[in-house]
């Protein structure tokens, strides 16, 4: 590590360490992880690029306020266990966040080094430590306070809240509708981006802390808020059910066979192993010509999954240009390297039915960019008479999601007109003093780390309120 007068000085000439990726032409044929992660030498070399700023903007860019310079310094010193302990003071899911967080818009986007050169690869360094859980110290646990909390949903917000509450002495039970834990981490994110073994490892870590999991438990049907807070004996509830109800395109032919919503398509493959049919009994169409509408990470996951299922032509169609796509730049880069075709400035008009009754194509309207809309992005405007037909045997809609009905069924909280829970952004408090909420069911579809941040804030507030520390 570079030293001047006994102090660490960043290696200002060193270029950013390149990601350790599998060859694109090979990884696009199966579901192996795209990125192998840094080796020890790569991690140390990258850590030595950190400027160790007096006012670290990277920490401000992290929704859970990880002490980023401190853990990077420990990597540079090869004290990996201490580095992991620093992360786990703020986040229990470093192996997950290091893989799926949009670092370019958060910590790395704020990195001072990135002003004149490339930012430090903070996400890769976090993942490097997160993949070495055996080096971490056991989390400090407060004595039991005798209080019980129900967490509804085991996605990133729910499990973050559960872990924080367990550390604070609460007896926590997580209720999950699916047969396994992780929520969107397992049903929405493909194996090539986030291996299920990594998620299981994090869930098992929570179990070791005493968190109980009740799977196949659809709350709202099985029990509502009144029952949980009454006969079930819980002192409080944290609702983190997510928002997985698909948004419709509302165009003709949307109900044709082999027209999928992205969440359905990804769940069939990610959670129910439709890619291994008939070894597993969940089928899905392995299309040869697949088109996905949308420009976010979910759209990228869907089109890259289709490619791995044998698509000869895999298209991601978006009504704006590549520059306006909300997906992570790394995901777009990976998709294109794997042979995905990007079709910008088109909007679907109608799905077409073939002689066999299945979808055989889609009619699209060509667009151009007009004046900026309320989001600040230039609004796509139809080009008169510019209509094209694109053949396909699978079409996937990935234009976003809405609130699912579980929050309404659980009851006891005020919802807005779209079915999302109304909750305080800083505390997670709802209209019911015994119910907190966070994640996508409050904000709408957002990132894993933002959902985690909501869970962490809610756990802190619940601890304060329930233990009379206000």
Helices and strands as residue ranges (DSSP letters): E 3-4, E 7-8, H 24-27, H 40-47, H 57-60, H 68-76, H 80-88, H 94-100, G 103-105, H 107-110, G 112-115, H 122-130, G 133-135, E 148-152, H 156-167, E 171-175, H 184-187, H 196-208, E 212-214, H 225-229, E 236-239, E 245-246, E 259-261, H 262-270, G 274-276, E 289-293, H 297-308, E 313-318, G 322-324, H 329-337, E 341-344, E 346-353, E 359-372, E 378-391, E 394-397, E 401-402, H 406-410, E 435-437, H 440-443, H 448-466
